[in-house]
Amino acid sequence: MARSKEPVAGSNSNGTVAAPGEAAARGFSRRAFLASGAAVGVGAGLGPFGHVADALADKPASTKLSKGDAAILRFLAAAEILETDLWQQYNELGGVQDSEVPGGSGSKRYTEALEVLDEDMPQYIHDNTEDEFTHFTFLNAYLESRGAEPVDLKQFAELPSSKATGAQQIGRLTNLMELAVDTSWWTRYRSSTKNPDLGDSFRQAVPDLAKGSFPAIPRNDGDLEPEKHIQAIANTAGFHFATIEQGGTSLYPALAQRVRDAEALRVVLSIGPTEAMHFQTWSDKAGNAPPLVDPTNGLEFPDLNKAPFGGEEFKTTLIMPEPTVFLRKSLPIVSIVRPTETRGIAMGVVEFLTAMGLFKGQSNGFLQTLKQLATEADAAKPRG
């Protein structure tokens, strides 16, 4: 279902959002916040967004964030900036391009292949992209409002764009054209006896995706055919959507255990569940990926309703987390997010995204910046 649309300012040719009119008298609207220049086109900026902290609340907290809480929120802001960068690339080629999510002009063949997974995919991609914009702009503004430094990664937006018709030719932070996608979340959330927090491992739903280096967007117009090739690219995207969002689903509750300030905790607990909403949406759509073998590279997408999967536990329509063991195997099983272990979670996310190939071509300076943000977040002392 499409979201309701509110009128906003237009966009500039470079993808940055143009300045809006005045906010509504009763408050600073989310749409106006996006359009004010706080959220610029990812390739065109992602730097400091101006002093927008006053927009957050009538009576913001007066105390400065602790070093640990600031580090956690800075890492989350960095993660959301990276998500925004990759989702913007997906939206340019396969989503809805409008004044809410400007940039790009769409790729008809790629969009049609995505719609094989669900006819509403362009709208879902658009809405996920917009959500990530709001997450990083809010987190950076909140950091400023509590006396902490916002996160700026714009100097690292130097990776090339897709050359396919429809993509903006701007610098990127993430690489969607050489991915190794971990699809073990498919089996993890269907297991009633295993939990990664207890040291268990899980098999891949699409083994080939985890082994190779595959595009999730067309690299150029040559990728738009043959039909099974562009469909394989769309299938890769469908699984990658869920892989990214299940990471956020775990990241927020894991880091929340280390937040000490009550208001900062409220921020983390309020954003985190939206990542779970995204994940459930994409896990549902990934199950609709048609079985096929890409004739150009041999990438196989198996029929997940047949052996070695299949059966009641592995039906593709099963998208609610199965109850499983939690904390100790002596306790009853329970339906939960997993993993939620807090030790080393931030660095684990950096390593996970790096192994995925999302940062292929990035500089050592970029990787060191992410690792420093993760180290500081993991150093925050747990609650209790």
Backbone torsions as a table, in degrees:
resi	resn	phi	psi	omega
1	MET	NA	130.8	-179.7
2	ALA	-71.7	148.2	176.8
3	ARG	-77.9	156.4	174.6
4	SER	-69.3	146.0	-176.2
5	LYS	-108.3	132.8	174.2
6	GLU	-108.1	144.3	179.5
7	PRO	-64.2	134.6	176.4
8	VAL	-136.1	172.0	178.1
9	ALA	-67.9	161.9	179.8
10	GLY	-79.6	-169.2	-177.9
11	SER	-125.1	157.3	178.8
12	ASN	-85.3	168.7	-175.7
13	SER	-66.5	-23.5	-179.8
14	ASN	-88.6	4.4	176.6
15	GLY	94.8	-5.5	177.4
16	THR	-78.2	148.1	-177.0
17	VAL	-81.9	132.2	-177.1
18	ALA	-73.5	159.6	-178.4
19	ALA	-67.7	140.9	-177.5
20	PRO	-92.7	-179.4	169.7
21	GLY	-79.1	-170.3	-178.1
22	GLU	-70.8	149.6	177.4
23	ALA	-67.9	158.9	178.4
24	ALA	-58.9	146.7	-175.6
25	ALA	-61.1	-27.8	-176.6
26	ARG	-84.4	-1.5	177.1
27	GLY	161.8	172.6	-178.9
28	PHE	-89.4	109.4	-173.2
29	SER	-73.9	152.7	177.4
30	ARG	-60.3	-40.0	-177.5
31	ARG	-65.6	-42.2	178.4
32	ALA	-64.9	-35.5	178.4
33	PHE	-61.7	-42.9	178.2
34	LEU	-64.5	-40.5	-172.6
35	ALA	-83.9	-8.5	-172.0
36	SER	-74.2	-8.0	-172.3
37	GLY	104.8	-5.9	174.8
38	ALA	-65.5	-36.3	176.3
39	ALA	-112.6	110.2	177.7
40	VAL	-101.8	165.9	175.4
41	GLY	-53.3	135.2	-169.7
42	VAL	-58.8	-47.5	-179.0
43	GLY	-68.8	-21.6	-177.6
44	ALA	-90.5	-4.9	-176.1
45	GLY	-168.6	-106.0	-172.1
46	LEU	74.7	13.7	-179.5
47	GLY	-89.2	-159.0	177.1
48	PRO	-57.3	139.1	-169.7
49	PHE	-107.0	20.7	-176.3
50	GLY	85.0	172.6	-178.7
51	HIS	-87.2	89.1	-175.8
52	VAL	-107.2	7.4	-174.4
53	ALA	-62.9	-29.1	-178.5
54	ASP	-62.6	-16.9	-178.5
55	ALA	-77.0	-9.5	-169.3
56	LEU	-74.8	-39.9	-175.6
57	ALA	-165.6	158.8	177.3
58	ASP	-67.7	-35.7	-178.2
59	LYS	-131.1	76.3	-179.3
60	PRO	-65.4	156.5	178.2
61	ALA	-59.2	139.4	-174.5
62	SER	-89.5	-16.4	-176.3
63	THR	-87.8	151.7	178.3
64	LYS	-79.5	142.2	178.4
65	LEU	-63.9	146.7	172.9
66	SER	-66.7	162.3	179.3
67	LYS	-58.0	-42.2	-178.6
68	GLY	-67.2	-45.4	179.9
69	ASP	-65.0	-39.9	177.5
70	ALA	-62.9	-39.8	-179.8
71	ALA	-64.2	-40.4	178.6
72	ILE	-63.7	-47.4	-178.4
73	LEU	-68.2	-32.6	176.7
74	ARG	-67.5	-40.1	177.5
75	PHE	-65.4	-41.5	177.8
76	LEU	-63.3	-39.3	177.3
77	ALA	-62.2	-42.1	178.5
78	ALA	-62.8	-43.0	179.1
79	ALA	-61.5	-40.0	-179.8
80	GLU	-70.7	-33.0	175.1
81	ILE	-62.3	-44.1	179.1
82	LEU	-64.7	-41.8	176.8
83	GLU	-61.5	-42.7	179.6
84	THR	-60.0	-41.8	-179.2
85	ASP	-60.8	-46.5	-178.0
86	LEU	-73.0	-37.8	179.6
87	TRP	-68.3	-33.4	176.8
88	GLN	-62.5	-38.5	177.9
89	GLN	-64.0	-41.6	177.0
90	TYR	-63.4	-40.5	-176.2
91	ASN	-69.4	-36.2	-179.6
92	GLU	-58.8	-34.7	-175.4
93	LEU	-103.3	-26.9	-173.6
94	GLY	-133.0	4.4	-177.8
95	GLY	-111.5	-162.8	177.5
96	VAL	-97.7	120.5	178.1
97	GLN	-96.4	118.1	-179.5
98	ASP	-151.6	-171.0	-177.6
99	SER	-69.9	-18.2	175.9
100	GLU	-77.2	-41.0	179.6
101	VAL	-130.9	78.6	-176.2
102	PRO	-76.2	164.1	176.2
103	GLY	111.4	134.4	179.5
104	GLY	80.0	173.4	179.8
105	SER	-138.4	7.4	174.6
106	GLY	85.8	152.5	174.4
107	SER	-122.8	113.0	-173.1
108	LYS	-59.3	-47.0	-177.2
109	ARG	-67.0	-41.4	178.9
110	TYR	-65.2	-43.4	179.2
111	THR	-61.6	-42.8	178.5
112	GLU	-61.9	-38.1	178.4
113	ALA	-67.8	-38.9	175.8
114	LEU	-64.0	-37.0	-178.8
115	GLU	-68.9	-13.5	172.1
116	VAL	-64.5	-33.0	177.7
117	LEU	-74.7	-36.1	174.8
118	ASP	-170.4	135.6	-177.2
119	GLU	-66.2	-17.6	-179.7
120	ASP	-96.0	11.1	-176.8
121	MET	-54.6	-43.4	-179.8
122	PRO	-57.5	-40.3	179.8
123	GLN	-69.2	-40.8	179.3
124	TYR	-63.3	-42.1	178.8
125	ILE	-62.0	-45.3	177.8
126	HIS	-56.4	-48.2	-174.6
127	ASP	-69.6	-36.4	177.0
128	ASN	-65.4	-40.2	178.6
129	THR	-61.6	-47.1	179.5
130	GLU	-61.0	-41.0	179.2
131	ASP	-58.8	-44.0	-178.1
132	GLU	-66.0	-37.9	174.1
133	PHE	-55.4	-47.5	-177.3
134	THR	-66.7	-33.3	-179.4
135	HIS	-64.1	-51.2	-175.2
136	PHE	-73.2	-33.7	178.1
137	THR	-66.9	-40.1	178.5
138	PHE	-66.0	-47.5	-177.5
139	LEU	-61.0	-42.6	178.5
140	ASN	-66.0	-41.5	177.8
141	ALA	-65.2	-39.0	179.0
142	TYR	-65.3	-41.2	176.7
143	LEU	-56.8	-46.2	178.8
144	GLU	-62.8	-39.4	-177.8
145	SER	-66.6	-20.6	179.8
146	ARG	-108.5	19.3	173.1
147	GLY	79.9	19.9	-179.9
148	ALA	-113.8	160.5	-178.8
149	GLU	-78.7	134.4	172.6
150	PRO	-73.2	170.8	-179.0
151	VAL	-99.3	135.0	-179.0
152	ASP	-129.8	114.5	178.9
153	LEU	-115.7	9.4	-171.3
154	LYS	-61.3	-27.6	-179.0
155	GLN	-65.7	-18.0	-178.2
156	PHE	-98.2	1.9	-178.5
157	ALA	-80.3	73.5	-174.3
158	GLU	-125.7	-1.0	179.0
159	LEU	-72.5	149.8	-176.9
160	PRO	-73.6	152.8	174.4
161	SER	-82.9	163.3	166.2
162	SER	-57.6	144.7	176.6
163	LYS	-94.2	6.1	178.5
164	ALA	-68.6	144.9	176.2
165	THR	-57.9	129.0	-179.5
166	GLY	115.2	-19.9	-179.0
167	ALA	-91.8	141.1	172.1
168	GLN	-68.2	145.7	176.1
169	GLN	-99.2	78.9	-179.2
170	ILE	-134.1	165.8	178.5
171	GLY	-71.0	143.8	-178.6
172	ARG	-120.3	157.6	172.5
173	LEU	-91.8	-27.6	-173.2
174	THR	-123.1	155.1	-177.2
175	ASN	-115.0	113.2	-179.8
176	LEU	-101.3	13.4	-172.7
177	MET	-111.1	2.6	179.7
178	GLU	-146.1	56.8	-171.4
179	LEU	-93.4	145.5	165.4
180	ALA	-115.4	104.1	-169.7
181	VAL	-94.7	120.9	176.4
182	ASP	-79.8	115.3	-179.4
183	THR	-109.8	23.0	-179.8
184	SER	-70.5	-15.7	175.9
185	TRP	-59.1	-28.5	-179.1
186	TRP	-58.9	-46.2	-179.4
187	THR	-83.8	-30.8	-179.3
188	ARG	-60.5	-45.9	-177.0
189	TYR	-79.4	-3.4	176.6
190	ARG	-105.5	-5.1	-178.2
191	SER	-84.5	136.1	176.7
192	SER	-104.3	4.1	-176.6
193	THR	-127.5	-6.2	-174.7
194	LYS	-127.3	152.8	177.1
195	ASN	-147.5	128.2	179.7
196	PRO	-60.5	-25.9	177.6
197	ASP	-66.7	-17.9	178.5
198	LEU	-103.6	14.7	174.4
199	GLY	90.9	7.4	-178.1
200	ASP	-80.6	151.7	176.1
201	SER	-118.0	165.2	-170.9
202	PHE	-140.5	143.9	-179.3
203	ARG	-77.8	159.0	-178.4
204	GLN	-80.7	141.0	174.0
205	ALA	-72.2	-39.9	178.3
206	VAL	-123.5	87.6	-173.8
207	PRO	-55.3	-38.7	-177.5
208	ASP	-61.6	-35.5	-177.8
209	LEU	-63.2	-33.2	-178.3
210	ALA	-78.0	-17.7	-175.1
211	LYS	-94.3	-31.1	-168.1
212	GLY	-103.2	-160.1	179.3
213	SER	-137.0	100.5	-167.6
214	PHE	-127.0	148.6	177.3
215	PRO	-79.5	142.7	173.8
216	ALA	-108.3	-6.2	169.9
217	ILE	-133.1	153.3	176.3
218	PRO	-61.9	132.0	-179.2
219	ARG	-75.5	-28.9	178.3
220	ASN	-161.7	178.9	-177.4
221	ASP	-68.3	-17.9	175.4
222	GLY	-65.2	-21.6	179.3
223	ASP	-78.9	-4.4	-176.6
224	LEU	-78.7	-4.7	175.6
225	GLU	-151.4	160.0	-1.9
226	PRO	-67.5	175.1	-173.0
227	GLU	-58.5	-43.1	-177.9
228	LYS	-69.5	-24.5	178.7
229	HIS	-71.9	-49.3	179.6
230	ILE	-67.9	-30.1	176.0
231	GLN	-68.0	-37.7	177.1
232	ALA	-63.0	-37.4	177.2
233	ILE	-64.4	-42.8	178.2
234	ALA	-66.4	-39.3	176.3
235	ASN	-61.3	-42.2	177.8
236	THR	-59.1	-44.3	177.4
237	ALA	-60.4	-44.2	-178.3
238	GLY	-57.7	-42.3	177.7
239	PHE	-74.5	-34.1	179.3
240	HIS	-66.4	-37.0	176.4
241	PHE	-52.4	-50.3	-177.3
242	ALA	-69.7	-36.6	179.3
243	THR	-61.0	-43.9	178.8
244	ILE	-64.1	-47.5	-173.1
245	GLU	-74.9	-27.0	174.1
246	GLN	-68.5	-27.6	175.7
247	GLY	-64.8	-44.7	177.0
248	GLY	-65.8	-33.6	178.5
249	THR	-59.3	-36.5	178.3
250	SER	-85.6	-34.5	-173.4
251	LEU	-61.0	-45.3	-174.9
252	TYR	-65.3	-49.7	178.3
253	PRO	-67.0	-29.1	178.2
254	ALA	-66.4	-45.4	-179.7
255	LEU	-76.3	-27.1	178.8
256	ALA	-57.8	-29.2	-179.7
257	GLN	-66.4	-13.0	-179.0
258	ARG	-106.7	-7.1	-178.1
259	VAL	-80.0	133.8	-176.5
260	ARG	-107.1	-32.8	-179.4
261	ASP	-75.2	133.5	-174.2
262	ALA	-63.5	-42.6	-178.5
263	GLU	-70.8	-40.7	177.3
264	ALA	-62.2	-38.2	177.0
265	LEU	-62.9	-39.9	177.8
266	ARG	-60.6	-39.8	177.6
267	VAL	-60.3	-48.5	-177.8
268	VAL	-64.4	-42.9	-178.7
269	LEU	-71.3	-21.5	-179.0
270	SER	-86.3	-33.2	178.6
271	ILE	-81.3	-39.9	-174.9
272	GLY	-50.4	-47.9	-178.2
273	PRO	-61.6	-24.3	177.4
274	THR	-67.5	-30.4	175.8
275	GLU	-64.5	-37.9	177.0
276	ALA	-65.9	-36.8	176.1
277	MET	-62.2	-42.6	177.2
278	HIS	-60.8	-47.9	-176.9
279	PHE	-59.2	-45.0	-178.6
280	GLN	-63.7	-38.8	177.1
281	THR	-59.8	-49.0	-174.9
282	TRP	-74.4	-30.9	176.6
283	SER	-65.3	-33.4	176.3
284	ASP	-66.6	-45.5	-177.0
285	LYS	-69.8	-35.8	179.5
286	ALA	-59.7	-33.3	179.2
287	GLY	-65.1	-14.4	179.1
288	ASN	-92.9	1.5	-180.0
289	ALA	-63.7	123.3	-176.7
290	PRO	-68.8	139.3	174.8
291	PRO	-61.7	136.4	178.5
292	LEU	-169.6	167.5	171.0
293	VAL	-121.9	124.4	178.7
294	ASP	-69.9	117.7	-176.8
295	PRO	-68.3	-13.7	-177.6
296	THR	-88.6	-23.2	-176.0
297	ASN	-144.3	-0.1	176.5
298	GLY	81.3	3.5	178.8
299	LEU	-61.0	123.2	-177.7
300	GLU	-108.8	130.8	169.7
301	PHE	-106.2	111.8	-176.0
302	PRO	-76.9	165.4	171.5
303	ASP	-80.2	108.4	-173.9
304	LEU	-75.5	-4.9	175.5
305	ASN	-94.6	6.6	179.6
306	LYS	-125.5	168.6	179.2
307	ALA	-54.4	143.8	8.1
308	PRO	-81.9	2.6	175.6
309	PHE	-96.1	-127.6	179.0
310	GLY	72.8	-179.5	-179.1
311	GLY	80.3	174.5	-174.9
312	GLU	-58.3	-40.8	-173.8
313	GLU	-72.6	-23.4	-174.0
314	PHE	-115.0	16.0	175.5
315	LYS	-57.4	139.8	-178.3
316	THR	-68.4	-16.0	177.0
317	THR	-83.5	-4.2	-179.9
318	LEU	-84.2	103.0	-176.4
319	ILE	-121.7	-3.0	174.7
320	MET	-85.6	139.3	179.4
321	PRO	-59.8	127.2	174.4
322	GLU	-68.8	141.9	173.6
323	PRO	-59.3	143.0	178.9
324	THR	-148.9	-179.6	-179.5
325	VAL	-70.1	147.5	-177.3
326	PHE	-148.2	135.3	-180.0
327	LEU	67.8	-62.4	178.3
328	ARG	-142.2	144.6	-177.2
329	LYS	-71.9	-9.1	177.4
330	SER	-79.2	-14.7	-179.5
331	LEU	-87.5	159.8	178.1
332	PRO	-64.9	153.6	177.0
333	ILE	-69.4	155.3	-176.3
334	VAL	-152.3	146.5	177.2
335	SER	-78.6	118.3	-171.9
336	ILE	-144.8	165.2	164.4
337	VAL	-75.9	139.4	176.7
338	ARG	-149.9	134.8	5.2
339	PRO	-84.7	162.8	171.1
340	THR	-135.3	13.1	175.4
341	GLU	-58.8	130.6	-173.9
342	THR	-90.0	-23.0	-177.4
343	ARG	-66.2	122.3	176.1
344	GLY	68.9	16.9	-174.0
345	ILE	-63.9	-42.3	-176.1
346	ALA	-65.6	-47.7	178.5
347	MET	-65.0	-34.1	176.6
348	GLY	-61.1	-37.9	177.7
349	VAL	-65.8	-44.3	178.4
350	VAL	-59.6	-45.2	179.8
351	GLU	-65.1	-38.9	179.4
352	PHE	-63.0	-47.6	-178.9
353	LEU	-68.2	-35.1	178.7
354	THR	-67.0	-44.7	179.0
355	ALA	-62.9	-26.1	179.5
356	MET	-68.9	-18.8	-175.8
357	GLY	90.5	7.7	-176.0
358	LEU	-66.0	-22.3	-176.6
359	PHE	-113.3	18.9	178.1
360	LYS	-59.3	127.5	-178.6
361	GLY	95.3	-9.1	-179.5
362	GLN	-75.2	158.8	-178.0
363	SER	-78.3	160.8	173.9
364	ASN	-63.1	-32.9	178.8
365	GLY	-62.2	-39.4	177.4
366	PHE	-63.3	-49.6	-178.9
367	LEU	-63.0	-38.6	178.0
368	GLN	-66.8	-35.8	177.1
369	THR	-63.1	-46.4	178.8
370	LEU	-62.1	-43.3	-178.8
371	LYS	-64.8	-35.9	177.9
372	GLN	-66.8	-43.4	176.7
373	LEU	-60.2	-41.4	179.9
374	ALA	-67.4	-42.7	179.5
375	THR	-59.4	-43.4	-179.5
376	GLU	-67.8	-38.2	178.4
377	ALA	-66.9	-42.2	-179.8
378	ASP	-69.0	-20.4	180.0
379	ALA	-80.0	-13.3	177.6
380	ALA	-61.3	137.2	-175.8
381	LYS	-76.5	135.3	179.5
382	PRO	-62.7	156.0	174.5
383	ARG	-68.2	156.3	174.7
384	GLY	110.0	NA	NA
